[in-house]
Structure formats: C-alpha cells, structure tokens
Amino acid sequence: MTKALISVMGKDTTGIIARVATRLSEMHINILDITQTILDGYFTMMMVVDLDGANMEFTAVDEGLQQVRDSLGMTIHIQRMEIFDAMHRI
C-alpha cells in the first residue's frame, strides 16, 4: 500500500472536509485516517490516504489537489508517508 499524508490549513469555512474528500474520491484515493480541529477560526486537518487506486504519479495527485487549493484558498500539502516516517526516525 502506498500511503501519503495530506495536511490542510486555512481560514475555517463550511464544506472543507467535503471538498477535499470529494476531490480525493474523484482521483480514486481512499482516506485511511483523518483528524481535524478548528483553532481560533483556523481549520487544520491531517489525513492518511492510500494512493494505490489513483493510478497516477505522485506529482499528478498533488496537481489534482490544486483546484481545491484555489477554490478554498487553503494550504494543502501532500507528502509521501515513507518520507514522513523517515524524518521522524532520526
């Protein structure tokens, strides 16, 4: 299984989780785990996703999230899970 970590941050508004989850579903990416919170009006979310169903390169997945970034005005980062895990083993 090819996993990635997606972080979403920005001003809170209605429908953030729905918009991100819908876009991931359109790319055939399964959400494995999710956590979110709102701090003083700012939304933060972390998701662990399975990229195996996407049938596209990692950079194409990142590019596929651009329309959500643009429409919501949010910061959305995607990182390969093996890199994230390696950084935290040191």
matplotlib code that plots the C-alpha trace (Angstrom):
import matplotlib.pyplot as plt

x = [0.0, 1.3, 0.4, 0.6, 0.0, -2.2, -2.4, -5.0, -4.8, -6.6, -9.5, -12.4, -15.4, -18.2, -17.5, -13.7, -13.8, -16.4, -14.5, -11.2, -12.8, -14.8, -11.6, -9.8, -12.6, -12.7, -9.0, -9.8, -7.8, -9.0, -8.9, -7.5, -7.4, -8.4, -8.2, -9.3, -9.7, -10.5, -8.2, -9.4, -11.2, -8.4, -9.1, -6.4, -6.7, -4.4, -5.3, -3.5, -4.5, -4.0, -2.7, -2.8, -6.2, -5.2, -3.2, -1.3, 2.1, 2.5, 3.0, -0.2, -2.1, -0.6, -1.6, -5.1, -5.5, -4.7, -8.3, -9.3, -6.4, -7.6, -11.3, -10.9, -7.9, -6.3, -2.8, -2.8, 0.4, 0.9, 3.9, 4.8, 4.4, 7.7, 9.5, 7.4, 8.2, 11.9, 12.1, 10.7, 13.0, 16.1]
y = [0.0, 3.4, 5.9, 9.7, 12.4, 15.3, 18.5, 21.2, 24.6, 27.9, 30.1, 28.0, 27.8, 25.4, 22.3, 22.0, 18.3, 17.6, 19.4, 17.7, 14.2, 14.6, 15.5, 12.6, 10.3, 11.5, 10.5, 7.1, 7.9, 6.2, 8.1, 5.8, 8.1, 11.7, 14.3, 17.9, 20.8, 24.5, 26.8, 30.4, 30.4, 28.5, 25.0, 22.3, 18.7, 15.8, 12.8, 9.5, 8.3, 5.2, 6.2, 2.7, 3.3, 6.6, 5.0, 8.3, 9.7, 11.4, 14.8, 14.3, 13.7, 17.0, 18.8, 17.3, 19.0, 22.4, 23.2, 22.6, 24.8, 27.6, 27.3, 27.2, 29.5, 26.8, 25.5, 21.8, 19.7, 16.1, 14.1, 10.5, 8.6, 6.8, 10.2, 11.5, 8.3, 8.5, 12.1, 11.2, 8.2, 10.4]
z = [0.0, -1.0, 1.7, 1.9, 4.5, 3.5, 5.6, 5.1, 6.8, 6.4, 7.5, 8.5, 6.2, 5.5, 3.4, 3.6, 4.5, 1.9, -0.9, -0.1, 0.4, -2.9, -4.9, -3.4, -4.2, -7.8, -8.1, -6.5, -3.4, -0.2, 3.2, 5.8, 8.8, 9.4, 12.2, 12.2, 14.5, 14.5, 16.4, 16.8, 13.4, 11.6, 10.2, 10.4, 9.1, 8.7, 6.5, 5.9, 2.4, 0.2, -3.3, -4.8, -6.5, -8.1, -11.0, -11.4, -10.4, -7.1, -8.7, -10.6, -7.3, -6.0, -9.1, -8.8, -5.4, -6.9, -7.8, -4.2, -3.0, -5.4, -4.7, -0.9, -0.6, 1.7, 2.1, 1.1, 1.3, 0.4, 1.5, 0.9, 4.1, 3.9, 3.8, 6.8, 8.7, 7.9, 9.1, 12.5, 13.0, 13.2]

ax = plt.figure().add_subplot(projection="3d")
ax.plot(x, y, z, "-o")
ax.set_aspect("equal")
plt.show()
